[in-house]
């Protein structure tokens, strides 16, 4: 373990929580050592000293916290945590459904030949990005089927032959139908203050739904950015009102000078 007092942030390009963690520390004028695990193999070796292979992680000496929980990041950094105000469940549902249906539209505009292209400095294709947006909501539904959320839940990609525009949209529409059915069914009586079984710390189900919503939202912003990089105006582009009140990163991508196409 490192025995110095330096704060280290382990992250990867395109990771929504990673970007939010770095922005949070920077906003509070907290200096940190940046450890991009995609660019520096030694960074993952350092994480393994803590028994970890996930990001974002913030360390200080022999202590670590998951960067997805900003209250824990504030504690390890020695800065005050002002708390956060959650949007109501009904509003989070509305925002999430808006984001998922928008993904259908944006994906329909994506030229099939472009789907295999990768995002800047990240081995994630445009097809993987679209799949990931739907999968974020699917992972929430899995949790409600008693499947705990793990780090791997968010790292799935389309199986061979399932990365076409048609199959991706079909997957997304299936997720949306199941999500709507859940909210109108067992979700009606759900205890939103109950603890969620998630890998990144103590969270209520309400907080998990918020995480699901802004996580999907950040990636929807990225897919709009990708379309615009291809010279395509997003159909029904989502405006700031879709994202206001959600604890999202300010930037869309770590390096906004990078070209998405």
C-alpha positions in Angstrom: 0.0 0.0 0.0 1.1 3.6 -0.6 2.1 5.2 2.7 2.0 8.8 1.4 -0.9 11.2 1.9 -1.5 11.7 -1.8 -5.0 11.3 -3.1 -5.1 9.0 -6.2 -8.0 8.7 -8.6 -8.2 5.5 -10.7 -10.4 6.0 -13.7 -10.9 5.3 -17.4 -11.9 7.4 -20.4 -15.6 7.6 -21.0 -16.6 6.3 -17.5 -19.4 8.5 -16.3 -18.7 8.1 -12.5 -15.0 8.6 -13.1 -15.5 11.9 -14.8 -17.9 13.0 -12.1 -15.4 12.1 -9.3 -12.6 14.0 -11.0 -14.9 17.1 -11.5 -16.0 16.9 -7.9 -12.5 17.0 -6.5 -11.4 19.7 -9.0 -14.4 21.8 -8.1 -13.3 21.6 -4.4 -9.7 22.4 -5.3 -8.4 19.0 -4.1 -5.2 18.0 -5.8 -5.0 14.3 -6.9 -2.8 12.0 -8.9 -4.6 10.9 -12.0 -4.3 7.1 -12.7 -5.9 6.2 -16.0 -6.1 2.4 -16.0 -6.5 2.3 -19.8 -3.3 4.1 -20.4 -1.1 2.8 -17.6 -0.9 -0.9 -16.8 0.7 -0.1 -13.5 -2.4 1.6 -12.4 -4.4 -1.6 -12.3 -1.5 -3.3 -10.5 -1.8 -0.6 -7.8 -5.5 -1.2 -7.5 -4.8 -4.9 -7.1 -2.9 -4.0 -3.9 -6.4 -3.2 -2.5 -7.9 -6.3 -4.1 -9.8 -4.2 -6.6 -10.2 -4.2 -10.4 -12.9 -1.6 -10.9 -13.1 2.2 -11.3 -13.6 4.9 -10.2 -11.6 4.3 -7.0 -10.1 7.0 -4.8 -7.3 6.1 -2.5 -5.3 7.9 0.3 -2.6 5.9 1.9 -4.0 2.5 2.7 -7.6 3.6 2.5 -9.9 3.5 -0.5 -13.5 4.4 -1.4 -15.6 3.9 -4.4 -15.8 7.1 -6.4 -19.5 6.6 -7.2 -20.4 7.7 -3.7 -19.4 11.3 -3.4 -20.0 11.4 0.3 -17.3 8.9 0.7 -15.0 10.8 -1.7 -15.5 13.9 0.4 -14.6 12.1 3.6 -11.4 10.6 2.3 -10.4 13.9 0.7 -11.2 15.8 4.0 -13.7 18.2 2.5 -17.3 18.9 3.6 -20.1 17.0 2.0 -23.2 19.2 1.5 -25.5 16.3 0.7 -27.8 16.0 -2.3 -31.5 16.2 -3.0 -33.1 13.3 -4.9 -35.7 13.9 -7.5 -39.0 12.1 -6.8 -39.2 8.5 -8.0 -42.0 9.4 -10.5 -39.8 12.1 -12.0 -36.7 9.8 -12.2 -38.9 7.3 -14.0 -40.1 9.9 -16.5 -36.6 11.1 -17.2 -35.2 7.5 -17.6 -38.0 6.6 -20.0 -37.4 9.8 -22.0 -33.7 8.9 -22.3 -34.3 5.3 -23.4 -36.8 6.3 -26.1 -34.4 9.0 -27.3 -31.7 6.3 -27.6 -34.1 4.5 -30.0 -34.3 7.6 -32.2 -30.6 8.3 -32.1 -29.7 4.7 -32.8 -32.1 4.7 -35.8 -30.1 7.6 -37.2 -26.7 5.9 -36.8 -25.3 4.6 -40.1 -24.9 0.9 -39.8 -21.4 1.1 -41.1 -20.4 3.4 -38.2 -21.6 1.1 -35.4 -18.3 -0.7 -35.1 -16.3 2.4 -34.7 -14.7 3.2 -31.3 -15.1 6.2 -29.1 -12.0 8.4 -28.6 -9.3 6.7 -26.4 -11.8 4.0 -25.2 -12.2 0.5 -26.6 -16.0 0.9 -26.7 -17.8 0.9 -30.0 -20.8 3.0 -30.9 -22.9 -0.2 -30.8 -21.5 -1.0 -27.4 -22.4 2.5 -26.2 -26.0 2.2 -27.3 -26.3 -1.3 -25.8 -24.8 0.0 -22.5 -27.5 2.6 -22.2 -30.2 0.0 -22.4 -28.3 -2.4 -20.2 -28.1 0.2 -17.4 -31.9 0.0 -17.1 -31.9 -3.7 -17.6 -29.4 -4.1 -14.7 -31.9 -2.2 -12.5 -34.6 -4.6 -13.5 -32.3 -7.6 -12.7 -31.8 -6.2 -9.2 -35.5 -6.3 -8.8 -35.4 -9.9 -9.8 -33.0 -10.5 -6.8 -29.8 -10.3 -8.9 -27.3 -8.1 -7.2 -25.7 -5.3 -9.1 -22.0 -6.1 -9.7 -19.3 -4.1 -11.5 -19.5 -6.7 -14.3 -23.2 -5.9 -14.7 -22.3 -2.7 -16.5 -19.5 -4.2 -18.6 -21.6 -6.4 -20.8 -21.5 -6.0 -24.6 -23.7 -7.4 -27.4 -23.1 -11.0 -28.3 -21.8 -11.8 -31.8 -24.5 -10.8 -34.3 -26.4 -8.7 -31.8 -24.6 -5.4 -32.5 -26.8 -4.4 -35.5 -29.0 -1.4 -35.4 -32.1 -3.5 -35.6 -31.2 -5.9 -32.8 -30.0 -3.1 -30.5 -33.3 -1.2 -30.9 -35.2 -4.4 -30.4 -33.3 -5.0 -27.1 -34.0 -1.4 -26.0 -37.7 -1.6 -26.7 -37.8 -4.9 -24.8 -36.1 -3.3 -21.8 -38.5 -0.3 -22.0 -41.6 -2.6 -22.0 -40.3 -4.5 -19.0 -39.4 -1.3 -17.1 -42.9 0.1 -17.7 -44.5 -3.2 -16.6 -42.4 -3.2 -13.4 -43.3 0.3 -12.5 -47.0 -0.3 -13.1 -46.8 -3.6 -11.2 -44.6 -4.6 -8.3 -42.8 -1.2 -8.4 -46.0 0.5 -7.2 -45.6 -0.9 -3.7 -41.8 -0.8 -3.6 -40.1 0.5 -0.5 -37.7 3.1 -2.0 -35.9 3.6 1.3 -34.9 -0.1 1.3 -31.2 -0.8 0.9 -30.1 -1.7 -2.6 -27.8 -4.7 -3.2 -25.2 -2.8 -5.3 -21.4 -3.2 -5.4 -20.4 0.4 -4.7 -21.6 1.0 -1.2 -24.6 1.6 1.0 -27.4 3.0 -1.2 -31.1 3.1 -1.0 -33.2 1.9 -3.9 -34.2 5.5 -4.5 -30.5 6.4 -4.8 -29.9 3.4 -7.1 -32.7 4.6 -9.4 -31.2 8.1 -9.5 -27.8 6.5 -10.3 -29.5 4.4 -13.1 -31.1 7.6 -14.5 -28.1 9.9 -14.6 -25.8 7.1 -15.7 -28.0 6.5 -18.7 -28.4 10.2 -19.3 -24.6 10.8 -19.4 -24.3 8.2 -22.1 -27.2 9.5 -24.0 -25.4 12.9 -24.1 -22.4 11.0 -25.5 -24.4 9.3 -28.3 -25.8 12.7 -29.3 -22.2 14.0 -29.4 -21.3 11.1 -31.6 -24.1 11.8 -34.1 -23.1 15.5 -34.3 -19.5 14.4 -34.9 -20.9 12.4 -37.9 -22.7 15.5 -39.2 -26.1 14.2 -38.1 -28.5 16.4 -36.1 -30.0 14.2 -33.4 -33.7 13.6 -33.9 -35.5 15.3 -31.0 -32.3 16.3 -29.3 -32.6 16.2 -25.5 -32.1 19.6 -23.9 -30.8 20.7 -20.5 -34.3 20.3 -18.9 -33.9 16.5 -19.3 -30.8 16.5 -17.1 -31.3 19.3 -14.6 -31.4 18.2 -11.0 -29.4 15.0 -11.7 -25.9 14.7 -10.2 -24.2 14.4 -13.6 -20.7 15.4 -14.9 -20.5 18.8 -16.5 -18.5 17.5 -19.5 -19.7 14.9 -21.9 -16.3 13.4 -22.4 -13.0 13.6 -20.6 -11.3 15.3 -23.5 -13.8 17.4 -25.4 -11.2 18.2 -28.1 -11.2 14.5 -29.1 -13.2 13.7 -32.2 -16.0 11.1 -31.7 -15.8 9.9 -35.4 
